[in-house]
Amino acid sequence: MTESTRTDPINTLIADLRPHPWRQALYEELHSRPSPVIDGSCLILQFALLVSSEREVTGYLSSLCAQFGVAPPDHSSCFYQDFGPFELRWERHSEFFNFTFIFPTKNPFTLDVSTVLPSTWLTTIPGELVAATQLALVTAEPSSAQWRQWFEDHRISGSGVAEQAARVWTTFKLHRNSFGRMLVHNRSLTPYQSGRLVQRLLELETYRLMSLLALPMARQLSQDLRNVEDHLAALSQKISAMQIEWDERDLLHQVSELAADIEHRRSASNYRFSAAVAYHDLVNDRLTQLKEAPLEGMQSLNEFLQRRLTPGMKTVHATRARLENISNRIAQTTHLLQARVDLSVQEQNQSLLVSMNRRSQLQLRLQQTVEGLSVAAISYYLVGLLGYVFEGIHSMGAEFNSTMLKGLSAPIVVILVYWSIHSIKARIKQQVEKK
């Protein structure tokens, strides 16, 4: 039995299953940004840019491909292509793009990139530049003179990495050409291992700067939040001292405006602060992957970043927590003030109910008085009418005392009128209760 015959049932089984629409993308996601394979010495330039339009970047990249006769990129999130004199790697991240140029050369210190890459194209890359890094990978250990020349006499941080298979030096500063610089001495790395190390170092530099994008915002917010805290403290004192209803409405309006201002600041800074935390986690992850070993007389990359980058990130964390704390305090102040307003409204309602009860009692007494007067008035007119009837009958020859009959009928009429009025009231009350 051949191999194809043995696998046919499995192939048939898979073919009959209905795949998830994201299945292929999930497999490809883990391989979307493979590390380069670097053999020998080279110079690497990487640019990380904030770009609002992906179409603008792909169009710009397609123009370079047209100059070198290379197939343009498709709609994927990455593009890797060998242009002959150099290799280009383009990657799209969540909020930035990076261009990585790899120039094979035995002497990266003296390579003139403008002779290989069109200078007009390089200087017109769209977007806002965040990171620009020069990384030189050499196979021969550099001399102290080369260090001073390459790093322009800046203080250097360095360490052995990849279990002492390579050494890395950098200053974490911008040099005269506005690039950050890194130097890697490959002692025993394979081409695949060299590519992975270069990728980690470039990501370390890019993520370091991306995480620090939140620091200026945090510093500005810290100054503004001090004024907000003072205003909130003043409002809290006014709440405890307020006396009249107008004060409550005015303070509630001020607290509402303060809450809206803080929510606006939270919305404007939340993404940047969250991104900074995520980028800082990636920086720590890349530092762990380097597996650093100290070099004598030098500060390691991890030690430098923990000493310099971590305080900045703590400022971001503190500002973020401060925003949340102020938001919670404003919510508590709003609830307190709302409780005072509700209590005031309840007191007003209680006074209104007492006033309404007093008015109801007065209306009841007035109604009872009016009912008594109504009974007397109706009875008076009915007795008068009966007097006319009695006098008429007496004038026709009937023998009785009309005046006496009129006097005797008066109490009977009063009782009947009183009973009639109360019967009508009882029927009206029943109809109202049924409704």
C-alpha positions in Angstrom: 0.0 0.0 0.0 1.4 3.4 -1.0 1.6 6.4 1.2 -1.0 8.3 -0.8 -3.4 5.4 -0.4 -3.0 5.3 3.3 -3.7 9.0 3.7 -6.7 9.2 1.4 -9.3 8.4 4.1 -7.9 11.2 6.3 -7.8 13.6 3.4 -11.4 12.7 2.6 -12.4 13.2 6.3 -10.9 16.7 6.4 -12.4 17.6 3.1 -15.9 16.8 4.4 -15.5 19.0 7.4 -16.7 22.6 7.3 -13.7 24.8 8.3 -14.0 27.9 10.4 -13.6 31.1 8.3 -10.6 32.2 10.4 -8.8 28.8 10.4 -6.3 29.5 7.7 -5.6 33.0 9.1 -5.0 31.5 12.6 -2.4 29.2 11.2 -0.7 31.9 9.3 -0.7 34.4 12.2 2.1 32.6 14.0 4.3 32.9 10.9 3.3 36.4 9.8 6.5 38.1 10.9 9.4 35.5 10.6 12.9 36.7 11.5 15.3 37.3 8.7 18.2 35.0 7.9 21.4 36.9 8.1 24.7 35.4 7.1 27.9 37.5 7.6 28.3 41.2 8.3 25.6 43.7 7.3 24.2 47.1 8.1 20.5 47.3 9.0 18.3 50.4 9.0 14.9 50.3 10.5 12.2 53.1 10.6 9.1 52.9 12.7 6.4 55.4 11.7 3.0 56.4 12.8 0.9 56.5 9.6 -2.9 57.1 9.4 -3.4 55.6 6.0 -2.2 52.2 5.0 -3.1 52.9 1.4 -0.6 55.7 1.4 2.2 53.4 2.7 1.5 50.6 0.3 1.4 53.0 -2.6 4.7 54.5 -1.5 6.2 51.0 -1.2 4.9 50.1 -4.6 6.8 53.0 -6.2 10.1 51.6 -4.8 9.2 48.1 -6.1 8.6 49.6 -9.6 12.1 51.2 -9.6 13.8 47.9 -8.9 11.4 45.8 -11.0 10.0 43.9 -7.9 6.5 42.6 -7.5 4.5 45.1 -5.3 3.0 44.1 -2.0 -0.4 42.5 -1.6 -2.9 43.3 1.1 -1.1 41.3 3.8 0.3 42.8 7.0 3.9 42.1 6.0 6.1 42.3 2.9 9.5 40.7 2.5 11.5 41.0 -0.7 15.1 40.8 -1.9 15.8 43.9 -4.0 19.3 42.7 -5.0 21.6 45.3 -3.3 19.4 45.1 -0.1 16.6 43.2 1.4 13.4 45.1 2.5 11.1 44.0 5.2 7.8 46.0 5.7 5.5 45.2 8.6 2.2 46.6 9.7 1.5 46.7 13.4 -1.6 47.9 15.3 -0.6 51.6 15.2 2.7 51.9 13.4 4.5 50.6 10.3 8.2 49.7 10.1 10.6 49.5 7.2 13.7 47.4 7.7 16.5 47.5 5.1 19.3 44.9 5.3 22.5 45.8 3.4 25.0 42.9 3.2 28.5 44.4 3.6 31.8 43.5 5.2 32.3 47.0 6.6 29.0 48.4 7.8 30.8 51.4 9.4 31.7 53.0 6.0 28.7 51.9 3.8 27.1 54.8 2.0 23.4 53.9 1.8 22.6 56.7 -0.6 24.5 54.9 -3.3 22.2 51.8 -2.9 18.9 53.2 -1.9 17.2 56.2 -3.7 17.8 59.1 -1.3 14.7 61.0 -2.6 12.5 58.0 -1.8 14.0 57.5 1.7 13.5 61.1 2.7 9.9 61.2 1.7 8.6 58.2 3.7 5.1 59.1 4.9 4.1 59.3 8.5 5.6 60.5 11.7 9.0 59.0 12.5 9.2 57.5 16.0 12.2 55.2 15.8 15.2 55.2 13.4 17.8 52.6 14.2 21.2 51.7 12.7 22.3 48.2 13.6 25.7 47.0 12.5 26.3 43.2 12.6 30.0 42.3 12.4 31.9 39.0 12.6 35.2 40.6 13.8 35.3 42.0 17.3 35.4 45.8 17.0 38.3 47.8 18.4 38.1 50.5 21.0 38.8 53.1 18.3 35.9 51.8 16.3 33.6 52.0 19.4 34.6 55.6 19.9 34.1 56.5 16.3 30.8 54.6 15.9 29.2 55.7 19.1 30.7 59.3 19.1 32.2 59.0 22.6 28.8 58.5 24.2 28.5 56.2 27.3 27.9 52.7 26.1 25.7 49.9 27.5 26.5 46.4 26.5 26.3 42.7 27.4 26.8 39.2 26.2 23.7 37.7 24.7 22.3 34.4 23.5 24.4 32.6 26.0 27.6 34.5 25.1 27.2 33.6 21.4 27.1 37.3 20.6 27.8 40.7 22.2 25.6 43.8 21.9 26.5 47.5 22.5 24.3 50.6 22.3 23.9 54.0 23.8 20.1 54.4 23.7 20.7 57.9 22.3 20.3 59.8 19.0 23.6 60.4 17.2 24.6 63.2 14.8 22.7 61.6 11.9 19.5 61.3 14.1 19.7 57.5 14.2 19.9 55.3 17.3 22.8 52.9 17.0 23.5 49.3 17.9 26.5 47.2 17.3 26.4 43.4 17.4 29.4 41.1 17.3 28.5 37.7 16.1 30.8 35.2 17.8 29.1 31.8 17.0 25.5 32.4 15.9 24.0 30.6 12.9 22.4 32.8 10.2 18.9 31.9 11.6 20.0 32.8 15.2 21.6 36.1 13.9 18.3 37.0 12.3 16.3 36.3 15.5 18.8 38.3 17.6 18.6 41.3 15.2 14.8 41.2 15.2 14.7 41.2 19.0 17.1 44.1 19.3 15.1 46.2 16.8 11.9 45.3 18.4 13.4 46.3 21.8 14.3 49.7 20.5 11.0 50.3 18.8 8.8 49.1 21.7 10.9 51.1 24.1 10.1 54.3 22.2 6.5 53.4 21.6 6.0 52.8 25.3 7.5 56.2 26.1 5.0 58.0 23.9 2.7 58.1 26.9 5.2 59.8 29.2 4.7 63.4 27.9 0.9 63.0 28.1 1.3 61.7 31.6 3.4 64.6 32.7 1.0 67.1 31.2 -1.9 65.3 32.8 -0.2 65.4 36.2 0.0 69.2 36.1 -3.7 69.5 35.1 -4.9 66.9 37.6 -3.3 69.0 40.4 -5.7 71.8 39.5 -8.6 69.4 39.3 -7.9 68.0 42.8 -7.7 71.5 44.3 -11.1 72.4 42.6 -12.6 69.1 43.9 -11.4 69.8 47.4 -12.9 73.3 47.3 -16.2 71.9 46.1 -16.2 69.3 48.9 -15.8 72.1 51.5 -18.6 74.1 49.9 -20.9 71.1 50.1 -20.4 70.8 53.8 -21.1 74.5 54.2 -24.0 75.1 51.8 -27.2 76.4 53.3 -29.7 77.2 50.6 -31.2 75.4 47.6 -29.4 77.6 45.1 -26.1 76.5 46.5 -27.0 72.8 45.8 -28.0 73.4 42.2 -24.9 75.5 41.5 -22.5 73.0 43.1 -24.2 70.1 41.4 -23.6 71.9 38.1 -19.9 72.5 38.9 -19.4 68.8 39.9 -21.1 67.6 36.7 -18.7 69.8 34.6 -15.7 68.5 36.6 -16.9 64.9 36.0 -17.3 65.6 32.3 -13.8 67.1 32.1 -12.2 64.0 33.8 -14.1 61.6 31.6 -12.8 63.5 28.5 -9.3 63.2 29.8 -9.7 59.5 30.5 -11.1 58.8 27.1 -8.3 60.8 25.4 -5.5 59.0 27.4 -6.8 55.5 28.0 -5.6 54.1 24.7 -2.2 55.7 24.9 -1.7 54.5 28.5 -2.9 51.0 27.8 -0.7 50.8 24.7 2.3 51.9 26.8 1.7 49.1 29.3 1.5 46.6 26.5 4.7 47.9 24.8 6.6 47.9 28.2 5.6 44.3 28.7 7.0 43.5 25.2 10.3 45.3 26.1 10.6 43.2 29.2 9.9 40.1 27.2 12.5 40.9 24.6 15.1 41.6 27.4 14.4 38.2 28.8 14.8 36.5 25.4 18.3 38.1 25.0 19.6 36.0 27.9 22.1 38.7 28.9 25.4 38.2 30.6 27.3 41.2 32.0 30.4 42.6 30.4 33.1 43.9 32.7 32.9 47.7 33.2 29.6 48.1 31.4 26.0 48.5 32.3 23.8 45.8 30.7 20.8 46.7 28.5 18.4 45.3 31.1 20.0 47.3 33.9 19.9 50.5 31.9 16.3 50.1 30.9 15.2 49.1 34.3 16.8 52.1 35.7 15.7 54.6 33.1 12.6 53.2 31.4 10.9 51.8 34.4 10.5 55.2 36.3 8.9 56.7 33.2 6.4 53.8 33.1 5.7 54.1 36.8 4.8 57.8 36.1 2.4 56.5 33.4 0.9 54.0 35.9 0.7 56.6 38.6 -1.1 59.1 36.4 -3.5 56.5 35.1 -4.3 55.4 38.7 -4.6 59.1 39.7 -7.2 59.6 36.9 -9.2 56.7 38.2 -8.9 57.9 41.8 -10.2 61.4 40.9 -13.0 59.9 38.8 -14.1 57.8 41.8 -13.8 60.8 44.2 -15.9 62.9 41.8 -18.5 60.1 41.7 -18.6 59.9 45.5 -18.9 63.7 45.7 -21.7 63.6 43.2 -23.5 60.9 45.2 -23.1 63.0 48.4 -24.3 66.1 46.8 -27.2 64.2 45.2 -28.1 62.8 48.6 -28.2 66.3 50.0 -30.4 67.5 47.1 -32.7 64.5 47.6 -32.9 65.2 51.3 -33.8 68.8 50.6 -36.4 67.7 48.1 -37.9 65.3 50.6 -38.0 68.1 53.2 -39.8 70.3 50.7 -42.2 67.5 49.8 -42.9 67.0 53.6 -43.6 70.7 54.0 -45.8 70.6 51.0 -47.7 67.5 52.3 -48.2 69.2 55.7 -49.5 72.3 53.9 -51.8 70.2 51.7 -53.1 68.3 54.8 -53.9 71.7 56.5 -55.7 72.9 53.4 -57.6 69.6 53.2 -58.8 70.1 56.7 -59.8 73.6 56.0 -61.6 72.5 52.9 -63.4 69.8 54.9 -64.5 72.3 57.5 -65.6 74.7 54.8 -67.5 71.9 53.0 -69.2 70.9 56.3 -70.2 74.5 56.9 -71.5 74.8 53.3 -73.4 71.6 53.7 -75.0 72.8 56.9 -76.0 76.1 55.2 -77.3 74.2 52.2 -79.5 72.0 54.4 -80.9 75.1 56.2 -81.4 77.0 52.9 -83.1 74.1 51.1 -85.3 73.3 54.1 -86.3 76.9 54.5 -87.5 77.1 50.9 -89.2 73.7 51.1 -91.1 74.6 54.3 -92.1 77.9 52.7 -93.5 76.0 49.7 -95.4 73.7 52.0 -96.8 76.8 53.8 -98.3 78.0 50.5 -99.8 74.5 49.9 -101.3 74.4 53.4 -102.8 77.9 53.1 -104.3 77.1 49.7 -106.0 73.9 51.1 -107.2 75.9 54.1 -108.8 78.6 51.8 -110.7 75.9 50.0 -112.6 75.2 53.3 -110.5 72.5 55.0 -110.6 72.9 58.7 -107.0 72.8 60.1 -104.4 75.1 61.3 -102.0 75.7 58.4 -99.5 77.5 60.7 -99.3 74.5 63.0 -98.9 72.1 60.1 -96.1 74.3 58.7 -94.3 74.2 62.0 -94.7 70.4 62.3 -93.3 69.8 58.8 -90.2 71.8 59.3 -88.1 69.2 61.2 -89.3 66.5 58.8 -88.1 68.5 55.8 -84.8 69.2 57.5 -84.2 65.5 58.1 -85.2 64.5 54.5 -82.9 67.2 53.0 -80.0 66.1 55.2 -80.5 62.5 54.3 -80.8 63.3 50.5 -77.6 65.3 50.5 -75.6 62.5 52.3 -77.1 59.9 50.0 -75.9 61.8 46.9 -72.4 62.2 48.5 -72.2 58.5 49.2 -73.1 57.5 45.7 -70.5 59.9 44.2 -67.8 58.5 46.6 -68.6 54.9 45.5 -68.3 55.9 41.8 -65.0 57.6 42.4 -63.6 54.6 44.3 -64.7 52.2 41.6 -62.8 54.2 39.0 
